[in-house]
Amino acid sequence: MSVRYYRGHRKSRGLGDTIEKMAQATGISKVVDTVTKVTGKDCGCKNRKKKLNQAFPYKEKAQKTR
């Protein structure tokens, strides 16, 4: 699968990528990072993102040929 970029951002491959982008846009990811540093516990975001992408992948649009 090829990775496409739009305005410097990677195209979402599934629901996990979309949730990650929304968390970054709203500032939630900064709060999670701070709490992770203070507590020393991993939030599990990467595993959750991976599982959500596998469970709910986005279909890639077929390219039109001329």
Order of alpha helices (4+ residues) and beta strands (2+ residues): beta-beta-alpha-alpha-alpha
